[in-house]
């Protein structure tokens, strides 16, 4: 379904910006959480809790942030569902891409 979508140069540029919005937002949230965790460390071995948290986040990122055009609509739909993007962030994408993302959002409810 998504493999048949053709991405114009403009849409590719917009998609990069949309992707970066979510990526930066989620990274900032993780950073704030790590800072809070680090501030609460009272014993040296508690540093491993930060490591474990970051390892889990990295694994989740690897499965979520995939920038292949053939699956970007799925990625964007997931990021909207999780609150890292809004449908308004999709401005600049073509109607067929936005429609595909909205379809994924309806299916995922």
N, C-alpha and C positions, 0 to 999 in steps of 0.2 A: 504494500500500500504506500508506504512512505518512500520507498526506493524509487518510485516513479516521479517524485516531486523534483522539479527543476528549480534550482536556486540561482537567482540573478546575483550579480556582483553586489548590488545594493543590499539585497536580502542577506547575503553572506556577511556583509559589514554590520548590518543590524543584528543578526544572530549572534555575532561575536560580542556585541555590546550587551545584549540580553543575557547571554551566558555569563559574562563578567559581572553583571549586577548580582545575580544569584550567588555565584562563586564567592565574590567579595563579601557579600552579606553573611553568608554562612561561615566563612573563614573568620570574620570579625566576631561573630557570636562564639565560635570555638575559642578564639584568642581571649575574649573576656572571661569565659569559663575557666580557662587554664590559669589566667592571672588570679582569679578568685581562689582556685584550688591551691596555687602556689602560696598565696598569702596566708592560707590556713594551715600550712605545713608546720608541724611542731616536732616531728621526728624524721631523721634522715631517710628512713626506709619508706616514708610516705611519698617520696618523689616517684616511686614506681606506680602509684595511682595515676599520676599525670601521664606517665608513659602508657599505661593501659588504656586510659581514656583517648589519648591521641592515636594509638594504634587502632582502636575501634573506629574512630572517626575517619582515619585514613582508608580503612577497608571499606567503609560506607561510601566515601568519596569516590573510590575507584569504581564502584558499581553504579554510581549515580551520574557523575560528570563525564559524559562521553560525548565528544564533539564530532561525531560522524553525522553528516547531513542526513543520511538514511534513517537515523533514529532521533534526530533533534526534536521533532514534534513530541515524541514520547518523553524525552528528557524535560522539555519545557512544561509539559502537562504535569509531570511528577513534581517539578519545582514549584508550580502554582499550587498544587494540592498541599505541599508541605509548607507553603507560606513564604518561600524565598523569592517568588515572583508574583506579579498580579497580571491579569489579562491586559491591563493598560500598558504594561511593560512590553507587550508584543507589537506595539505600534511600529509600523514600518515594514512588517512582514506582509507578504501577499495574502489575499483572501483564502487561497487553497491551503496555505500553511496554518493560518489562524483557524480555519475550519477543521483541519485535521487535529489540531491541539484541542479545540472545543469538543470534538467527537471523543477524544481520549478522556477528557474530563468527565463527560457524561457517562462513558462506559465505566470509569473508575469509581463512580459514586456508590 
